[in-house]
């Protein structure tokens, strides 16, 4: 997956702003989200902070856990500018092990769901009752504002 663009979401307008332009803002830490655009996925926003309290899988899904594909895009985006963007806005480095919202579809493993280690890109599963951290994501819809 190719990372096409990483930008900061301006909390006042909801519009994406380049990292270079956001560096000129008086208080860059007011931003809460970073936008990731890839060649394969719909654009999505990553929260600047992970949820520190460990969540079970159902709680993680409710909190906005990424899909496996989004979590892997977060991993791929780290050296492409995500690490720099998160640091700029006062966010947590994306190195945690995070639940995804994807559960195992194999009936033999119905009690399991997938997680991704954002430090190494490692993907594995665990029981849905296990507590893990979550890096919330949200959809980004450019039609929500006029360009």
JOZI-V716082 format. One record per pair of residues at least 12 apart in sequence whose C-alpha atoms are under 10 Angstrom apart, sorted by sequence separation. I is the first residue (numbers start at 1). J is the second residue. D is the distance in whole Angstrom. If there is no record, write none. Layout:
# JOZI-V716082
i: {I & I}
j: {J & J}
d: {D & D}
This chain:
# JOZI-V716082
i: {6 & 7 & 8 & 10 & 33 & 34 & 35 & 51 & 82 & 83 & 101 & 102 & 103 & 112 & 113 & 114 & 5 & 6 & 7 & 8 & 9 & 32 & 33 & 34 & 100 & 101 & 102 & 112 & 113 & 114 & 7 & 8 & 32 & 33 & 34 & 99 & 100 & 101 & 111 & 112 & 113 & 114 & 7 & 8 & 19 & 32 & 33 & 78 & 99 & 100 & 111 & 112 & 113 & 31 & 32 & 33 & 78 & 98 & 99 & 100 & 109 & 111 & 112 & 113 & 14 & 16 & 17 & 18 & 31 & 32 & 47 & 77 & 78 & 98 & 99 & 109 & 110 & 111 & 112 & 113 & 115 & 118 & 10 & 12 & 16 & 17 & 46 & 97 & 98 & 99 & 109 & 110 & 111 & 112 & 115 & 11 & 12 & 14 & 16 & 29 & 46 & 75 & 97 & 98 & 115 & 8 & 10 & 11 & 15 & 16 & 46 & 74 & 75 & 96 & 97 & 98 & 9 & 10 & 11 & 45 & 74 & 95 & 96 & 97 & 104 & 9 & 10 & 11 & 44 & 95 & 96 & 97 & 103 & 104 & 8 & 9 & 10 & 94 & 95 & 96 & 97 & 100 & 102 & 103 & 104 & 8 & 9 & 10 & 46 & 94 & 95 & 96 & 97 & 99 & 103 & 104 & 8 & 9 & 45 & 46 & 93 & 94 & 95 & 97 & 98 & 99 & 100 & 103 & 7 & 8 & 9 & 44 & 71 & 93 & 95 & 97 & 99 & 7 & 8 & 43 & 71 & 99 & 6 & 7 & 8 & 41 & 42 & 46 & 71 & 72 & 6 & 7 & 40 & 41 & 44 & 45 & 71 & 99 & 5 & 6 & 7 & 68 & 70 & 71 & 5 & 6 & 68 & 69 & 70 & 99 & 4 & 5 & 6 & 38 & 41 & 66 & 67 & 68 & 99 & 3 & 4 & 5 & 40 & 65 & 66 & 67 & 68 & 69 & 98 & 99 & 100 & 101 & 3 & 4 & 5 & 36 & 48 & 65 & 66 & 67 & 68 & 98 & 99 & 100 & 2 & 3 & 4 & 38 & 64 & 65 & 66 & 67 & 68 & 97 & 98 & 99 & 100 & 2 & 3 & 4 & 9 & 37 & 46 & 64 & 65 & 66 & 67 & 96 & 97 & 98 & 99 & 100 & 1 & 2 & 3 & 6 & 8 & 9 & 36 & 48 & 49 & 64 & 65 & 96 & 97 & 98 & 99 & 1 & 2 & 3 & 5 & 7 & 8 & 36 & 38 & 48 & 60 & 61 & 63 & 96 & 97 & 98 & 1 & 2 & 4 & 6 & 38 & 47 & 48 & 60 & 61 & 62 & 96 & 1 & 8 & 37 & 46 & 48 & 49 & 59 & 60 & 61 & 78 & 95 & 36 & 48 & 49 & 50 & 51 & 57 & 58 & 60 & 61 & 75 & 78 & 94 & 48 & 49 & 50 & 57 & 59 & 74 & 75 & 76 & 48 & 49 & 50 & 55 & 56 & 57 & 58 & 75 & 92 & 47 & 48 & 49 & 50 & 52 & 54 & 55 & 57 & 71 & 72 & 74 & 75 & 76 & 36 & 47 & 48 & 49 & 50 & 51 & 54 & 57 & 58 & 71 & 72 & 73 & 74 & 75 & 76 & 36 & 48 & 50 & 57 & 68 & 70 & 71 & 72 & 75 & 35 & 47 & 51 & 67 & 68 & 69 & 71 & 74 & 75 & 34 & 46 & 50 & 67 & 68 & 72 & 73 & 66 & 67 & 72 & 35 & 65 & 66 & 71 & 72 & 34 & 72 & 33 & 34 & 71 & 33 & 32 & 31 & 34 & 57 & 58 & 68 & 33 & 57 & 28 & 29 & 31 & 32 & 34 & 57 & 29 & 31 & 32 & 33 & 57 & 28 & 29 & 30 & 31 & 32 & 28 & 29 & 30 & 31 & 27 & 28 & 29 & 74 & 19 & 23 & 27 & 28 & 29 & 19 & 22 & 74 & 71 & 19 & 20 & 23 & 71 & 19 & 22 & 23 & 71 & 18 & 22 & 70 & 1 & 60 & 65 & 66 & 19 & 57 & 59 & 65 & 66 & 3 & 19 & 57 & 58 & 59 & 64 & 65 & 66 & 67 & 1 & 2 & 3 & 6 & 56 & 57 & 58 & 60 & 63 & 64 & 65 & 66 & 1 & 5 & 6 & 56 & 57 & 59 & 60 & 63 & 64 & 65 & 66 & 3 & 4 & 55 & 56 & 57 & 59 & 60 & 61 & 63 & 64 & 65 & 2 & 3 & 6 & 7 & 8 & 55 & 56 & 57 & 60 & 62 & 63 & 64 & 1 & 2 & 3 & 5 & 6 & 7 & 55 & 56 & 57 & 59 & 60 & 61 & 63 & 64 & 1 & 3 & 4 & 5 & 6 & 54 & 55 & 56 & 57 & 60 & 3 & 5 & 8 & 54 & 55 & 56 & 57 & 2 & 3 & 6 & 7 & 8 & 53 & 54 & 55 & 56 & 6 & 53 & 54 & 55 & 8 & 52 & 53 & 54 & 8 & 51 & 52 & 53 & 51 & 52 & 50 & 51 & 52 & 50 & 51 & 49 & 50 & 51 & 49 & 50 & 47 & 48 & 49 & 50 & 47 & 48 & 46 & 47 & 48 & 46 & 47 & 45 & 46 & 47 & 45 & 46 & 44 & 45 & 46 & 44 & 45 & 46 & 43 & 44 & 45 & 43 & 44 & 45 & 42 & 43 & 44 & 42 & 43 & 42 & 43 & 35 & 33 & 34 & 35 & 37 & 33 & 35 & 36 & 33 & 35 & 16 & 15 & 14 & 15 & 16 & 14 & 15 & 14 & 15 & 14 & 15 & 9 & 14 & 15 & 13 & 15}
j: {18 & 19 & 20 & 22 & 45 & 46 & 47 & 63 & 94 & 95 & 113 & 114 & 115 & 124 & 125 & 126 & 18 & 19 & 20 & 21 & 22 & 45 & 46 & 47 & 113 & 114 & 115 & 125 & 126 & 127 & 21 & 22 & 46 & 47 & 48 & 113 & 114 & 115 & 125 & 126 & 127 & 128 & 22 & 23 & 34 & 47 & 48 & 93 & 114 & 115 & 126 & 127 & 128 & 47 & 48 & 49 & 94 & 114 & 115 & 116 & 125 & 127 & 128 & 129 & 31 & 33 & 34 & 35 & 48 & 49 & 64 & 94 & 95 & 115 & 116 & 126 & 127 & 128 & 129 & 130 & 132 & 135 & 28 & 30 & 34 & 35 & 64 & 115 & 116 & 117 & 127 & 128 & 129 & 130 & 133 & 30 & 31 & 33 & 35 & 48 & 65 & 94 & 116 & 117 & 134 & 28 & 30 & 31 & 35 & 36 & 66 & 94 & 95 & 116 & 117 & 118 & 30 & 31 & 32 & 66 & 95 & 116 & 117 & 118 & 125 & 31 & 32 & 33 & 66 & 117 & 118 & 119 & 125 & 126 & 31 & 32 & 33 & 117 & 118 & 119 & 120 & 123 & 125 & 126 & 127 & 32 & 33 & 34 & 70 & 118 & 119 & 120 & 121 & 123 & 127 & 128 & 33 & 34 & 70 & 71 & 118 & 119 & 120 & 122 & 123 & 124 & 125 & 128 & 33 & 34 & 35 & 70 & 97 & 119 & 121 & 123 & 125 & 34 & 35 & 70 & 98 & 126 & 34 & 35 & 36 & 69 & 70 & 74 & 99 & 100 & 35 & 36 & 69 & 70 & 73 & 74 & 100 & 128 & 35 & 36 & 37 & 98 & 100 & 101 & 36 & 37 & 99 & 100 & 101 & 130 & 36 & 37 & 38 & 70 & 73 & 98 & 99 & 100 & 131 & 36 & 37 & 38 & 73 & 98 & 99 & 100 & 101 & 102 & 131 & 132 & 133 & 134 & 37 & 38 & 39 & 70 & 82 & 99 & 100 & 101 & 102 & 132 & 133 & 134 & 37 & 38 & 39 & 73 & 99 & 100 & 101 & 102 & 103 & 132 & 133 & 134 & 135 & 38 & 39 & 40 & 45 & 73 & 82 & 100 & 101 & 102 & 103 & 132 & 133 & 134 & 135 & 136 & 38 & 39 & 40 & 43 & 45 & 46 & 73 & 85 & 86 & 101 & 102 & 133 & 134 & 135 & 136 & 39 & 40 & 41 & 43 & 45 & 46 & 74 & 76 & 86 & 98 & 99 & 101 & 134 & 135 & 136 & 40 & 41 & 43 & 45 & 77 & 86 & 87 & 99 & 100 & 101 & 135 & 41 & 48 & 77 & 86 & 88 & 89 & 99 & 100 & 101 & 118 & 135 & 77 & 89 & 90 & 91 & 92 & 98 & 99 & 101 & 102 & 116 & 119 & 135 & 90 & 91 & 92 & 99 & 101 & 116 & 117 & 118 & 91 & 92 & 93 & 98 & 99 & 100 & 101 & 118 & 135 & 91 & 92 & 93 & 94 & 96 & 98 & 99 & 101 & 115 & 116 & 118 & 119 & 120 & 81 & 92 & 93 & 94 & 95 & 96 & 99 & 102 & 103 & 116 & 117 & 118 & 119 & 120 & 121 & 82 & 94 & 96 & 103 & 114 & 116 & 117 & 118 & 121 & 82 & 94 & 98 & 114 & 115 & 116 & 118 & 121 & 122 & 82 & 94 & 98 & 115 & 116 & 120 & 121 & 115 & 116 & 121 & 85 & 115 & 116 & 121 & 122 & 85 & 123 & 85 & 86 & 123 & 86 & 86 & 86 & 89 & 112 & 113 & 123 & 89 & 113 & 85 & 86 & 88 & 89 & 91 & 114 & 87 & 89 & 90 & 91 & 115 & 87 & 88 & 89 & 90 & 91 & 88 & 89 & 90 & 91 & 88 & 89 & 90 & 135 & 81 & 85 & 89 & 90 & 91 & 82 & 85 & 137 & 135 & 84 & 85 & 88 & 136 & 85 & 88 & 89 & 137 & 85 & 89 & 137 & 69 & 128 & 133 & 134 & 88 & 126 & 128 & 134 & 135 & 73 & 89 & 127 & 128 & 129 & 134 & 135 & 136 & 137 & 72 & 73 & 74 & 77 & 127 & 128 & 129 & 131 & 134 & 135 & 136 & 137 & 73 & 77 & 78 & 128 & 129 & 131 & 132 & 135 & 136 & 137 & 138 & 76 & 77 & 128 & 129 & 130 & 132 & 133 & 134 & 136 & 137 & 138 & 76 & 77 & 80 & 81 & 82 & 129 & 130 & 131 & 134 & 136 & 137 & 138 & 76 & 77 & 78 & 80 & 81 & 82 & 130 & 131 & 132 & 134 & 135 & 136 & 138 & 139 & 77 & 79 & 80 & 81 & 82 & 130 & 131 & 132 & 133 & 136 & 80 & 82 & 85 & 131 & 132 & 133 & 134 & 80 & 81 & 84 & 85 & 86 & 131 & 132 & 133 & 134 & 85 & 132 & 133 & 134 & 88 & 132 & 133 & 134 & 89 & 132 & 133 & 134 & 133 & 134 & 133 & 134 & 135 & 134 & 135 & 134 & 135 & 136 & 135 & 136 & 134 & 135 & 136 & 137 & 135 & 136 & 135 & 136 & 137 & 136 & 137 & 136 & 137 & 138 & 137 & 138 & 137 & 138 & 139 & 138 & 139 & 140 & 138 & 139 & 140 & 139 & 140 & 141 & 139 & 140 & 141 & 140 & 141 & 141 & 142 & 137 & 136 & 137 & 138 & 140 & 137 & 139 & 140 & 138 & 140 & 140 & 140 & 140 & 141 & 142 & 141 & 142 & 142 & 144 & 144 & 145 & 140 & 145 & 146 & 145 & 147}
d: {7 & 6 & 10 & 9 & 6 & 5 & 9 & 9 & 8 & 10 & 8 & 6 & 9 & 10 & 5 & 7 & 9 & 8 & 9 & 9 & 9 & 9 & 5 & 7 & 7 & 7 & 8 & 6 & 6 & 9 & 9 & 7 & 8 & 5 & 7 & 8 & 6 & 8 & 10 & 5 & 6 & 9 & 9 & 10 & 10 & 6 & 5 & 9 & 6 & 5 & 8 & 4 & 6 & 9 & 5 & 9 & 7 & 9 & 4 & 7 & 9 & 6 & 5 & 9 & 10 & 10 & 9 & 10 & 8 & 8 & 10 & 10 & 9 & 6 & 7 & 9 & 9 & 6 & 9 & 10 & 9 & 10 & 9 & 9 & 8 & 9 & 10 & 7 & 6 & 9 & 9 & 9 & 8 & 9 & 10 & 7 & 9 & 10 & 7 & 10 & 10 & 8 & 6 & 6 & 9 & 9 & 8 & 6 & 10 & 10 & 9 & 8 & 8 & 8 & 4 & 7 & 10 & 6 & 7 & 10 & 10 & 10 & 6 & 6 & 8 & 6 & 8 & 8 & 9 & 7 & 6 & 8 & 8 & 9 & 7 & 7 & 8 & 9 & 5 & 6 & 9 & 10 & 10 & 10 & 10 & 8 & 6 & 9 & 9 & 6 & 4 & 10 & 9 & 10 & 10 & 10 & 6 & 6 & 10 & 10 & 9 & 7 & 8 & 9 & 10 & 10 & 10 & 8 & 9 & 5 & 6 & 8 & 10 & 9 & 9 & 9 & 9 & 6 & 6 & 10 & 8 & 9 & 7 & 5 & 9 & 8 & 9 & 8 & 9 & 10 & 6 & 7 & 9 & 8 & 10 & 10 & 7 & 9 & 8 & 5 & 9 & 10 & 8 & 10 & 6 & 6 & 9 & 9 & 10 & 10 & 8 & 5 & 9 & 10 & 9 & 8 & 9 & 6 & 9 & 7 & 5 & 7 & 10 & 8 & 7 & 5 & 7 & 10 & 10 & 6 & 10 & 10 & 6 & 5 & 9 & 9 & 10 & 6 & 5 & 5 & 6 & 6 & 7 & 8 & 9 & 4 & 6 & 8 & 10 & 5 & 6 & 6 & 10 & 7 & 5 & 6 & 9 & 6 & 7 & 10 & 8 & 9 & 9 & 9 & 5 & 8 & 10 & 9 & 6 & 5 & 8 & 9 & 7 & 6 & 9 & 10 & 9 & 10 & 8 & 9 & 9 & 8 & 9 & 7 & 8 & 6 & 10 & 6 & 8 & 10 & 9 & 9 & 10 & 8 & 10 & 6 & 9 & 8 & 10 & 8 & 9 & 9 & 6 & 10 & 10 & 10 & 9 & 9 & 9 & 7 & 7 & 9 & 8 & 9 & 10 & 9 & 9 & 10 & 10 & 10 & 8 & 5 & 9 & 10 & 7 & 7 & 9 & 8 & 10 & 10 & 10 & 7 & 9 & 9 & 9 & 8 & 7 & 5 & 7 & 7 & 10 & 10 & 8 & 9 & 4 & 5 & 9 & 10 & 9 & 8 & 8 & 5 & 10 & 8 & 6 & 8 & 8 & 10 & 10 & 8 & 8 & 8 & 7 & 7 & 7 & 10 & 10 & 9 & 8 & 9 & 10 & 10 & 10 & 9 & 10 & 6 & 9 & 10 & 10 & 8 & 8 & 8 & 9 & 8 & 9 & 7 & 10 & 9 & 8 & 6 & 9 & 10 & 9 & 9 & 7 & 10 & 7 & 9 & 9 & 8 & 10 & 9 & 9 & 7 & 10 & 9 & 9 & 10 & 6 & 10 & 10 & 10 & 8 & 9 & 7 & 9 & 9 & 7 & 9 & 9 & 9 & 10 & 9 & 9 & 10 & 8 & 9 & 7 & 10 & 9 & 9 & 7 & 10 & 9 & 9 & 6 & 9 & 9 & 9 & 10 & 7 & 7 & 9 & 8 & 7 & 4 & 9 & 9 & 10 & 5 & 5 & 10 & 8 & 9 & 8 & 8 & 8 & 10 & 9 & 10 & 9 & 8 & 10 & 7 & 10 & 7 & 8 & 9 & 9 & 9 & 9 & 8 & 9 & 10 & 9 & 8 & 8 & 9 & 9 & 6 & 7 & 7 & 10 & 8 & 7 & 9 & 8 & 6 & 7 & 9 & 9 & 8 & 9 & 8 & 9 & 5 & 8 & 9 & 8 & 8 & 5 & 6 & 7 & 9 & 10 & 6 & 6 & 9 & 8 & 9 & 5 & 6 & 8 & 7 & 9 & 9 & 5 & 7 & 10 & 8 & 9 & 6 & 6 & 9 & 8 & 6 & 8 & 9 & 10 & 8 & 5 & 7 & 6 & 10 & 9 & 7 & 8 & 9 & 10 & 8 & 6 & 8 & 8 & 5 & 8 & 9 & 9 & 9 & 10 & 10 & 10 & 10 & 9 & 9 & 7 & 9 & 5 & 7 & 10 & 8 & 7 & 10 & 7 & 5 & 5 & 9 & 9 & 10 & 9 & 10 & 7 & 9 & 9 & 5 & 6 & 10 & 8 & 8 & 5 & 7 & 9 & 9 & 6 & 7 & 8 & 9 & 6 & 8 & 6 & 8 & 7 & 5 & 9 & 6 & 6 & 9 & 4 & 8 & 7 & 7 & 10 & 8 & 8 & 10 & 7 & 9 & 7 & 6 & 10 & 6 & 6 & 9 & 5 & 8 & 5 & 7 & 7 & 5 & 9 & 6 & 6 & 10 & 9 & 5 & 6 & 7 & 5 & 10 & 8 & 6 & 8 & 8 & 8 & 9 & 9 & 10 & 10 & 9 & 9 & 10 & 9 & 9 & 9 & 9 & 8 & 10 & 10 & 9 & 10 & 9 & 10 & 8 & 9 & 9 & 8 & 8 & 10 & 8 & 9 & 8 & 8}
